[in-house]
């Protein structure tokens, strides 16, 4: 028998969590991916409710005031958050959910769903490898890379509170390790 769980993945930028989450969603097609709400503008090709729930600043702040978020954060000029109704809907339907989230958000999930959550921290093999990954992506300017690197010590420290840490020094090994962890928690 399978038990529905909330698998919250967090890592410093460049840690490789997205590269691990994608195969987990393929290996576990019955899992749902948590779609975050945001106030940022919709980009070309994005779909409301699939990529994000796009909300106005007023809508988002009203939902905060009503306690409708599991977690939320103001990041780089926009609000981002996880809608409680979406998490409850998945659990009530017996579906496990995967979160691609920051460390603070993951800890908030544990606070609200202590018996249903599994926090998985994806750690880089070293600070140097992480910095190289960020630079090799060529998706951000030097200032954004610097800000992400400044945030890393806090992320690594918060990661110590997670249920498990997987070092992403070899992607295929890390994927296999995470899959084993997931199976351990959902099969009873």
Secondary structure by P-SEA (a helix, b strand, c coil): cbbbbbbbbbbcccccaaaaaaaaaaaccccccbbbbbccccccccccccccccccaaaaaaaaaacccccccccccccccccaaaaaaaaaabbbbbbbccaaaaaaaaaaccccbbbbbbbcccaaaaaaaaaaaccccaaaaaaaaaaaaaaaaaacccccccccccaaaaaaaaaaaaaaaccc
